[in-house]
Amino acid sequence: MEKNRLRWASRRGMLELDLVLSPFVENHYDQLVDDEKLLFQQLLEEQDQDMFNWFIHRHEPESESLKKIVTIVRSKTGADSI
């Protein structure tokens, strides 16, 4: 997915997600390996409420691949300390 589309897809209906996802795209996405980029794109297809719960450690994704990218996003954006 091209960077402009990622920027747009990272803008969500929740400010809390915008504050995590948009900076991640701008500052860290380019350093991901191809498999991780695909996982991030898959993450963006998930429901906002699910992502929010994952980022604040209320729940964990059932999918191991989504767990991996959620952990990466948390660690790179400081969401790990929420």
C-alpha angles and dihedrals in degrees: 000000000000119000096249091055090049091052090052094045090050091060103092139177091260123070090211091061092045088055091055105034103041095053089045091056092047099044110025114016095086091058093057119104116243095263091052091049089056090049090052090051089050089050090056089060091062125097117273094236092052092050092047091052091048094050094050092046093244090126137359125228114259091222115082090214092054090047088056096053093041088054091049093049092046093051096045097046102039090249086122089077095053 
